[in-house]
Amino acid sequence: MKQVSLLSASYNLAVLGRLRDDPGPFDPSRVRSILVVRNDNIGDVICTTPAIAALRDAFPQAHLAALVCTLTREALEGHPALDELFVYPKAKHRHYGPLASHLKLMQVLGRIRRRRFDLAVAFRADFSSSQAWLVYASGARWRLGPEARGRRRRWGFYYNLPVPWAPAGTHEVLRCFHLLRHIQVDSPSKRLYLKVPERPQVEKFLSSRGMEDLRPLVVNLTRWAYRPDRHWPDRRWQELLQTLVRRDEPVVVTHAPADRDWVQGLLAGVSPRPPVFFSPSLKEFAALAARAQVFVTAEGGPMHLAAAVGAPLVVLWGRTPLEVWRPWGVPQRIVQGGRSVAEIELPRVLAALEELRAELGGGAGLLVEEKTGGAGLEKDG
């Protein structure tokens, strides 16, 4: 790790070559290329998609690119506003070792610097030194991002177009536009977008279980080792599934790649066992969510993916600020547990599900016209 830190310091001082710069007043007429930088998680990236579309509308002739980590690549692949996508591995995601990850990042930054971007935009609620460094390393003439505060003020030179933070309680989608309004960019349409082409794996899965003409009730089983307040106890998941399958609901279970063994153990206590759809592909996961009559999940990235494809949501909610991170643009019921999701009792979840289905006015999963809600679902073919 010391070797990696030394490489970072050397790159800052020797390659970037300056600590302060003065590019002159921002001039939109001189923007021919734009780089969007978002180095955090899937939900954050999904919430950025309306702002990316707004940049395309504001700069229709510009070359528009984005830089994200490997984990979130599929969230932006196929976005119609983007001309190019740069991807780098994070060491903490363990695609490679720390040194190999750092060297691959340096290669990506080298390609970016050769493009000589006119504008780089860092979408984030507050100042992140790692994200700000990526923007600075891009070599872009104008670098827009949230201002540095407190102990991080010394890194304020990373942005030469610093913006005061959005007011507390602002939704993440709107926080992105708070940043863009600093360069006079906005949009009346703030719809999430996720390109989901026709996915034969999903259709084959549903057809093999007699659900080709149904909208299943999708239950996404999740657990959070690093956020225990988001973890609904196993027995509650079992009780929910047992209740639904006894009602003869068209239930499909899905889960994250790392949770396969845990889910198998949990479902051993449910009879009859509901079908489980699993794919390491984010696009396949989203394609199933797009077919859902309702998508049930705890708060987190899967919730935002489902919202991006227009799925109505029942969400188990813990301590995360609801006004900032609630699903954007789709019918929903939020079941809050106070300090922890574990406080939520089964009857509240079932009541929320029935209330939402009554609002939607649909039958028991009958396949009707495609839902898009407030989202940007795109299908090929």
Order of alpha helices (4+ residues) and beta strands (2+ residues): alpha-beta-alpha-beta-alpha-beta-alpha-beta-alpha-beta-beta-alpha-beta-alpha-beta-alpha-beta-alpha-beta-alpha-beta-alpha-beta-alpha-beta-alpha-beta
